[in-house]
């Protein structure tokens, strides 16, 4: 799921014009060593925290259908995670960095969620919204100064991007659909019956009976009345 969110952000920035035309997009940690190796204008989208939204956790399982509408698996509900990204711009001049950062901010603010057309893999199959929050208040986690301190660099203008994405639940494959009923075999175990007491198996069918066949649960069959009882006129057998 995480790499699919990365791909969605890459496509979003490319579609907005933030990346491309000489501007690179990187998901590396912006450490001093990385900055020293940079030789082109770059927008860094660094993932520094993953936190589950436990309030949205659900239990149980639900059916999963294939292209023909047949249940192919039973899967637990998705679990939701918040991915915290540090978005920064790197050029040789602060003015250019601010311009790139402004373009990235506009792109993120205009899209409250990753557009479905940009989603891939499990995110595309689930069909759930992948939310973006670039302006909201922080919901816990390390401060920006702590993040920059861990990276070994000085504090720099950045966007605190939070992405809320679902992680597909665990699934178990379903058995093939029932097409035939079970076979019931009856054996006469009364004294002296022997092998002659075996009765051929009768297959129980659940649908498709159209007449009065002697076999099949769905078949209409006349039920004998108890001794001394007569069927009322017009009554169905």
C-alpha positions in Angstrom: 0.0 0.0 0.0 2.8 2.5 0.9 4.5 2.1 -2.5 1.1 2.6 -4.2 0.6 5.9 -2.3 4.1 6.9 -3.4 3.1 6.2 -7.0 -0.1 8.2 -6.6 1.8 11.2 -5.3 4.3 10.9 -8.1 1.5 10.9 -10.7 -0.3 13.8 -8.9 2.8 16.1 -8.9 3.6 15.1 -12.6 0.0 16.0 -13.6 0.1 19.3 -11.8 3.4 20.2 -13.4 5.4 20.2 -10.2 7.7 17.4 -11.3 9.1 17.3 -14.9 10.6 19.9 -17.1 13.9 19.7 -15.4 12.5 19.3 -11.8 13.0 15.9 -10.2 10.8 14.1 -7.7 12.6 12.1 -5.0 11.4 10.0 -2.0 14.8 9.9 -0.4 15.5 11.2 3.1 16.9 14.8 2.7 20.1 14.1 4.6 23.2 16.2 4.3 24.8 13.5 2.1 21.7 13.4 -0.2 21.7 17.2 -0.5 25.4 17.2 -1.4 24.7 14.7 -4.3 21.8 16.7 -5.7 22.6 18.4 -9.0 19.1 19.4 -10.3 16.0 21.2 -8.9 14.2 18.6 -6.8 11.0 18.2 -4.8 11.6 15.7 -1.9 8.6 13.7 -0.6 10.0 11.9 2.4 7.9 9.5 4.4 8.9 9.7 8.1 5.9 8.3 10.0 3.2 5.6 9.7 0.4 5.5 12.2 -2.8 3.4 12.3 -6.1 5.1 12.8 -7.4 2.7 15.4 -10.8 4.4 15.7 -11.6 3.2 12.2 -10.7 -0.5 12.8 -13.5 -3.0 12.1 -13.9 -6.7 12.7 -15.6 -9.5 10.8 -15.3 -10.6 7.2 -17.1 -9.9 4.0 -17.5 -11.6 0.6 -15.2 -10.7 -2.3 -16.6 -11.2 -5.8 -14.8 -12.0 -9.1 -15.7 -10.5 -12.5 -18.6 -12.9 -12.8 -20.1 -11.9 -9.5 -19.2 -15.2 -7.8 -17.8 -15.1 -4.3 -14.1 -15.9 -4.6 -12.9 -15.1 -1.1 -13.8 -13.8 2.3 -11.8 -10.8 3.4 -11.6 -8.8 6.6 -12.3 -5.1 6.4 -9.3 -2.8 5.4 -7.3 -1.0 8.1 -6.6 2.7 7.7 -3.2 4.2 8.2 -1.9 7.8 8.2 1.3 8.3 6.3 3.2 11.5 7.2 5.4 13.0 4.5 7.9 15.9 4.7 7.7 17.8 1.4 10.6 20.1 0.6 12.1 21.9 -2.4 15.8 22.0 -3.2 17.4 24.4 -5.7 20.4 26.7 -5.7 18.3 29.7 -4.7 15.7 30.2 -2.0 13.4 32.0 -4.4 13.2 29.0 -6.6 12.7 26.7 -3.7 9.7 28.8 -2.5 8.2 28.8 -6.0 8.4 25.0 -6.2 7.1 24.6 -2.7 4.2 27.0 -3.5 3.3 24.9 -6.6 3.4 21.7 -4.6 1.2 23.3 -1.9 -1.4 24.4 -4.5 -1.4 21.0 -6.1 -2.1 19.3 -2.7 -4.6 21.8 -1.5 -6.7 21.6 -4.7 -6.9 17.8 -4.4 -8.5 16.7 -1.1 -7.9 13.1 -2.1 -5.8 11.3 -4.7 -8.0 11.1 -7.9 -9.1 7.5 -8.6 -7.5 7.6 -12.0 -4.1 8.0 -10.3 -4.4 5.0 -8.0 -2.8 1.6 -8.7 -2.8 -1.9 -7.3 -4.8 -2.6 -4.2 -5.8 1.1 -3.8 -7.4 1.0 -7.2 -9.2 -2.3 -6.5 -10.6 -1.3 -3.2 -12.2 1.8 -4.7 -11.8 3.8 -1.4 -10.8 7.4 -1.0 -7.1 8.2 -0.2 -7.3 11.5 1.6 -4.7 14.3 1.5 -4.2 16.9 4.2 -1.5 19.5 3.7 -2.9 22.2 6.0 -4.5 20.5 8.9 -3.3 20.6 12.5 -0.8 17.9 13.5 -2.4 14.8 15.2 0.6 13.8 17.3 4.0 12.5 16.2 7.4 14.1 16.2 7.7 17.9 15.7 9.3 19.2 12.5 12.4 20.3 14.5 12.7 16.7 15.8 12.5 15.4 12.2 15.1 17.7 10.9 17.4 17.0 13.9 17.1 13.2 13.1 18.0 14.0 9.5 21.1 15.9 10.6 20.1 19.1 8.8 18.9 22.6 9.6 15.2 23.5 9.7 13.9 24.3 6.3 10.5 25.4 4.9 8.4 22.3 4.3 4.8 21.0 3.9 3.6 18.5 6.5 1.6 16.2 4.3 -0.7 13.6 5.8 -2.1 10.8 3.6 -4.9 8.5 4.9 -4.9 5.2 3.0 -6.5 1.8 3.4 -4.5 -1.4 3.8 -6.4 -4.3 2.3 -7.5 -6.9 4.8 -6.4 -10.5 5.0 -8.5 -12.9 2.9 -9.2 -16.6 2.6 -10.2 -18.2 -0.7 -13.8 -19.4 -0.9 -14.6 -22.9 -2.1 -16.2 -23.5 -5.5 -19.9 -22.6 -5.8 -22.3 -25.5 -5.1 -23.7 -26.9 -8.3 -24.9 -30.3 -7.2 -26.5 -31.5 -4.1 -25.0 -34.2 -1.8 -25.7 -37.8 -2.4 -27.7 -39.7 0.2 -27.3 -43.4 0.4 -29.7 -45.5 2.6 -28.9 -49.0 3.8 -31.4 -51.4 5.3 -29.6 -52.7 8.5 -32.5 -54.9 9.7 -31.6 -58.5 10.5 -31.2 -60.6 7.4 -31.0 -57.7 5.0 -27.4 -58.3 4.0 -26.0 -56.8 0.9 -29.4 -56.7 -0.7 -30.4 -54.0 1.7 -28.3 -51.4 -0.1 -30.3 -48.7 -1.9 -28.7 -46.8 -4.9 -27.6 -43.3 -4.0 -30.0 -40.4 -4.6 -28.7 -36.9 -5.4 -30.4 -34.0 -3.6 -30.9 -31.1 -5.9 -31.7 -27.6 -4.7 -33.2 -26.1 -7.9 -34.0 -26.8 -11.5 -36.7 -29.4 -10.8 -39.6 -28.9 -13.3 -41.7 -32.0 -13.0 -42.5 -34.7 -10.5 -39.2 -36.5 -10.7 -38.8 -38.9 -7.8 -35.4 -37.4 -6.9 -34.4 -33.9 -6.0 -35.3 -31.6 -3.1 -36.8 -29.1 -5.6 -39.0 -31.7 -7.2 -42.7 -31.6 -6.5 -43.9 -35.0 -5.2 -47.2 -36.2 -3.9 -47.1 -36.8 -0.2 -49.1 -39.8 1.1 -51.8 -39.0 3.6 -52.0 -40.7 7.0 -54.3 -43.7 7.2 -58.0 -42.7 7.5 -57.5 -39.2 6.0 -58.9 -37.9 2.7 -57.5 -35.1 0.6 -59.8 -32.1 0.5 -61.2 -31.1 -2.9 -58.9 -28.5 -4.6 -56.0 -29.1 -2.2 -52.5 -29.3 -3.7 -50.6 -32.5 -3.2 
